[in-house]
Amino acid sequence: MANVFEVDSAQLLSPNSAFGPWVDTPLCDSAKELAAASVDLLASQTTIDPDWQSMVAIGLSIGKSIGANQSPAVLLLASKDESRFTADMGAFYLRQIAELTAAALDRIQAYETKGD
């Protein structure tokens, strides 16, 4: 996925109710401008590389198509380029990425559930 998004890291983080606000408003900024609480939340789920200079955390509403009421997961994209993700980036494309990723994950989950 990192190659597709042309970033240094692309990770899918496990669902967590604390990611809820990032479904509508993705977290997006240079690493030094991100709120410490947000970075701490991400660090509780994955290792934050000190070389990452900008990050985006996109909340993914997974499970809607199969009726599950799950906490959102997060697609975390990180770059060593400080200007790759900035606070003034439009969230439109980030939400599209989230919707496409969530739909793909829903299909996988539905397929796995169907096989049980």
Secondary structure, 3 states (H helix, E strand, C coil): CHHHHCCCEEEEECCCHHHCHHHHCCEEEEHHHCCHHHHHHHHCCCCCCCCCCEEEEEEECCCHHHCCCCCCEEEEEEECCCCCCCCCCCHHHHHHHHHHHHHHHHHHHHHHHHHC
